[in-house]
Amino acid sequence: MLEIKNLSKSFHENKVLDHINLKIEKGDVVGIIGPSGTGKSTLLRCINQLEIPEEGEAVFGGKTVDLSKKHKDSLEFRKITVFQRFYLFEKKTALENVMEGLMVVQKKSKAIALKELERVGMASWENHYPKHLSGGQQQRVAIARALALKPELLLLDEPTSALDPEL
């Protein structure tokens, strides 16, 4: 499903990623672990083309993208990333945040959003705005929003950092 080839990224003299190769098959759940500052988030940022590496390419769904060139790829709606920061819309309720981006009729998008809020234990908070939610609750809304879009590939950057261990 996703293959990363020879991905290298430096920040000034510091080589953070050095010819990273990674292959993920459909249905795989892969965790990348390591101490702070070892390039885990940088790897995700390169895959998402938020950072431009010196070299490397991604093969996703049979299409090859040269990650070292700055461009907008056509894979954008097939992969979703949940970052450590929640990036919720402050003037939208939890329900509206999850409905955002769903390209279906209002009634159907509401049903999908409610199902995903329930899945992450946030159904009773559907009408609350982000400023009235704890960090962990905001993170669960962000995860529900990502799941609602049914992406082929879900990339998570410390998705549980704001959650209680029990969750």
C-alpha positions in Angstrom: 0.0 0.0 0.0 2.8 2.5 0.9 6.4 2.2 0.2 9.1 4.8 1.1 12.4 4.6 -0.8 15.7 6.2 0.2 14.2 9.0 2.2 16.8 11.4 3.5 16.2 14.7 5.4 18.6 17.0 7.1 18.2 20.2 9.1 21.4 22.1 8.5 24.3 19.8 9.5 22.0 17.3 11.3 20.9 14.4 9.2 17.6 13.3 10.7 16.6 10.7 8.2 19.3 8.7 6.3 18.0 6.7 3.4 14.9 5.4 5.1 13.1 2.5 3.4 9.8 1.3 4.6 7.1 -0.9 3.1 3.6 -1.1 4.6 1.0 -3.6 3.2 -2.8 -3.1 3.3 -4.1 -4.0 6.8 -0.7 -3.5 8.5 -0.5 -1.5 11.7 3.0 -0.1 12.1 4.4 1.7 15.0 7.6 3.8 14.8 9.1 4.3 18.2 12.2 6.0 19.5 13.4 8.8 21.7 12.5 12.5 21.1 14.3 14.1 18.2 15.0 10.9 16.2 12.9 11.8 13.2 9.6 10.1 13.7 7.5 13.2 13.2 9.9 14.4 10.4 9.2 11.1 8.6 5.5 11.7 8.7 5.9 15.3 7.7 8.0 14.2 4.7 5.4 11.6 3.7 2.7 14.3 3.9 4.9 16.7 1.9 5.0 19.2 4.8 8.8 18.9 4.8 10.8 18.5 1.6 13.6 15.9 2.0 16.8 16.0 0.0 15.8 12.7 -1.6 13.3 10.0 -1.5 10.0 8.8 -3.0 6.8 7.3 -1.9 4.8 4.7 -3.8 1.1 4.8 -2.8 -1.6 2.9 -4.5 0.7 2.3 -7.5 1.6 5.9 -8.0 5.1 7.2 -7.4 5.6 10.6 -5.9 9.1 12.2 -5.8 9.0 13.6 -2.2 12.1 15.8 -2.9 10.2 18.0 -5.3 7.7 20.6 -3.9 4.3 19.9 -5.5 0.8 19.1 -4.5 0.1 15.4 -5.1 -3.1 13.8 -6.1 -3.0 11.4 -3.1 -4.2 14.1 -0.6 -7.7 12.7 -0.1 -6.6 9.0 0.2 -4.4 9.5 3.2 -5.3 11.3 6.5 -2.9 12.3 9.3 -3.8 13.0 12.9 -1.1 15.2 14.4 -0.1 15.7 18.0 -1.8 19.1 17.8 -5.5 18.7 17.2 -6.3 21.4 14.6 -10.0 21.5 15.4 -12.2 24.4 14.1 -12.8 26.5 17.2 -16.1 27.9 16.0 -17.5 24.4 15.2 -18.9 21.9 17.7 -17.4 18.4 18.1 -20.1 17.1 15.7 -19.4 19.8 13.1 -15.7 19.2 13.3 -16.2 15.5 12.6 -18.6 16.3 9.8 -16.1 18.7 8.2 -14.8 17.2 5.0 -17.4 14.5 4.6 -18.6 14.7 1.0 -22.0 13.2 1.6 -25.5 14.7 2.3 -26.0 16.4 5.6 -28.2 13.7 7.1 -25.7 10.9 6.2 -22.7 12.9 7.3 -24.3 13.6 10.7 -25.0 9.8 11.1 -21.4 9.0 10.2 -20.0 11.7 12.5 -22.2 10.5 15.4 -21.0 6.9 14.9 -17.4 8.0 15.0 -17.9 10.2 18.1 -19.5 7.3 19.8 -16.6 5.0 18.8 -14.1 7.3 20.6 -16.4 7.9 23.6 -17.4 11.5 22.7 -21.0 11.1 21.6 -22.3 13.0 24.7 -20.0 15.9 23.8 -21.3 16.4 20.2 -22.6 19.9 20.8 -19.6 21.2 22.7 -17.0 23.6 21.2 -13.3 22.7 21.4 -12.6 25.4 24.0 -15.0 23.5 26.4 -13.2 20.2 25.8 -10.1 18.9 27.5 -7.0 18.2 25.5 -7.8 14.5 25.5 -11.3 15.1 24.4 -10.1 17.3 21.6 -7.7 14.6 20.5 -10.5 12.0 20.4 -12.6 14.4 18.2 -9.6 14.7 15.9 -9.3 11.0 15.7 -13.1 10.6 15.0 -12.8 13.2 12.2 -10.0 11.2 10.6 -11.9 7.9 10.9 -15.1 9.4 9.5 -13.3 10.0 6.2 -12.5 6.3 5.8 -9.0 6.9 4.5 -7.0 4.2 2.7 -4.0 5.2 4.9 -4.2 6.7 8.3 -1.0 8.3 9.7 -0.9 9.1 13.4 1.7 11.3 15.0 1.5 10.6 18.8 -2.3 10.3 18.6 -2.7 9.3 22.2 -0.3 11.8 23.8 -3.2 13.8 25.3 -5.2 10.8 26.4 -5.4 9.1 29.7 -3.7 5.7 29.8 -7.1 3.9 30.4 -8.4 5.2 27.0 
